[in-house]
Amino acid sequence: MTHFKVNTRSTRSNARTGVLQTNHGDIQTPVFMPVGTQATVKGVLPMHVESHGAQILLSNTYHLMLRPGVDLIRQLGGLHGFMNWRRPILTDSGGFQVFSLAAMRKISDQGVTFSSHLDGSRHVMTPESVIDLQLGFNSDIMMPLDICTGYPSSRDQAESDMLKTISWEIQAVEHWRSKARGQHLFAIVQGAGYRELRDYCAAELQKYDFPGYAIGGVSVGEPIEEIEAIIAHTVPLLPEHRPRYVMGLGLPENLRFAIAQGVDMFDCVLPTRLARHGQFFAGNGDRRNIKNRQFFDDSTPLDPGCDCLACSQFSRAYIRHLMVAKEMLGAMLLSIHNIRFLIRFVDTIRSEIENGTF
Ligand SMILES: [Zn+2]
């Protein structure tokens, strides 16, 4: 398979640029993927997500299987047709939400039984059913059921979660090989902060030649130094010719670090979550709050260097007014800006890698 091609390798770091082919088009890497958990990037129209440069969206299997359910989404054209998004979609397995949101979880070798956080109804996720759900959504990139070990964790817990994750991933990849039509399945390397577990997990999963490799279990509450240490340790364990994805990372300084280690893909809810609290990115990635008094009569855009819809048409003073008055347009504009900021941030790094300056 040649669905991923590395184009440029930095001579100054382990950074690289590449192209990842999917059923819904090519993705230039490194790439930041906005998150649309409920088949919507909160507060932003799909046409604006696209026009602000998003190459791919992330959505969530756990939420969509519970509501509205895979049958409806399949009937209405898969996730692309349902939400009117033309470009690629990555769906996560839902494992993370089962372990963070659902009640009464029961894990077995076969999978996990849980109660919905919405209405208490009982559900089962198996490695195979999670693949079938994502095939029903017609996701371009699918993730296998895994156990994301929390922080802090004992070595025994991390090891047992990691071993179960590997066996689930093997079941997933076998099921995927028999059913997929061009959709990619990525592996997820777990092992918490224990290097020898990361080593073992990465080596085992590579035997199955997954189309891509994710580093899971980071950004789960540990300090940034720990996140960076796990990334720096794990990336060199992953195959050179496959895309590498760190799940749940989204601050500019974290993206810069991870790209320099050789990571290609990122997702995070941060740009829209921060926006709903009035926060926006500016300059080199500093975060500011529009509700601060200093912006009361500020006629300049959120970030003078930004080309987004919010920055090209509205002042800080206006957006501050919207947020203070609790008008929904305020968070919508801040969301568009924050998404565009991160996409532009990664686009700039991609150009720098190509120019030999990163
Ligand atoms: Zn902007």
Residues whose N, C-alpha, C, O or C-beta is under 5 A from the ligand:
A	BS01	ZN	C306 D307 C308 A310 C311 H337
